[in-house]
C-alpha cells in the first residue's frame, strides 16, 4: 500500500509542476510564448492569446511559430511591405534573439513592446507587453510640449529654464536672438555657467574680474530672489533680468529688452535738465487772469506772445521771452494761470 502511494505521488509531481507553471504564466502581466530550436510553439499563456486575435490552431503546441508570424504580417500587424520580407525579419530575430526590444503597432491602434531572449534549455522566449497607454501618454506629452514651445517661442521676452544642477533645460528662440552666443552653449544639458562665462568674457557684464562676475550670476541662479536687475550689452542695449525658483526645482530666468524705455527716460531727463536751465532765467511766478478765447499752451517758446484784452484784466501783457503757462483754476470769465517767466511788460501804446 505504501509502495502504491509513493508511485502515485511520484506520478503526480510533474503534473502539479506543469499546472503551477501554467497558472503563473497565465497570470503574468505580459504575453509570453516559448518556441523550441525548430521554431515550433512549446507553450504560450492566456495573455498572449488575448493580445493576438488569431485562429486558435495557430497557437497550438507543436505548430510552427512562423505560421503565426505570417498571419500577423498578412493582417497588417507589421505595417506595409512585402509579406515574405516582413516574416523573414521576425524569423531571424527568433533564431538569433538579441535581447533588445522593438515595437509593433497593431491594426486596432495598440502598441506592443517585444523582447526575445535565448532560453537556457534551447529555443527562444518572446515576451510582449501592451504599451498603448504609455504611448498615448507620450503623444499627449509631446503635443503639450509642442504647444508650450509655440507659446514660449512667441512670448515678447526671452526665457531660459535651468535645473537644480544649473544645466540648461530649455530656452526659447527669443533668448537665442537676444544673445549673440554660440548655439551649442544653449543646448539642453549644457551647464548654464558656461554661457554666463561667455557673456562675462565678451563684456556683457562690464569690466571686472571674470570669475567674480560669473560667480555673482551663478549665486543669483542658485538662490533666485525674484528681484530684477539690469545688464547693458556691448552693443548698447539694456536688458532687465529676473530670476525665480521653479516649482519643480531649478530656476526660470526671464530677460526683457528695455532699451527703448531707457532711451525714453534719458531723453526725458535731458529735456527736464534743459527746462531747469531755462527756468533759471525767469522771475518768480505771477498769477494772470486771461479770457477763454486766448490760445493756451503748456510750453510757449515764441519770443513774443501778445495777449488780447480780457474783461477782468487791467492791461495787456506781452511775454518778451520764452515762458511757461500752467492752468491753475477756471473762473467765470476765463482761466486763471500761473505764468512763470521773465518780467511782464506792458506793450507800448
Secondary structure, DSSP 8 states (H G I E B T S, - for coil): -HHHHHHHHHHHHHHHHHHHHHHHHHTSSSEEEEE-TTSBEEEE-HHHHHHS---GGGGSTTSBHHHHHHHHHHTTTT-SS-HHHHHHHHHHHHHT--S-EEEEE-TTS-EEEEEEEE-TTSSEEEEEEE-HHHHHHHHHHHHHHHHHHHHHHTSSSEEEEE-TTSBEEEE-HHHHHHS---GGGGSTTSBHHHHHHHHHHTTTT-SS-HHHHHHHHHHHHHT--S-EEEEE-TTS-EEEEEEEE-TTSSEEEEEEE-HHHHHHHHHHHHHHHHHHHHHTTSEEEEEEEEETTS---SSB--S-EE----TT-SS-EEE-S-BEEEEEEE-SSEEEEEEEES--EE---
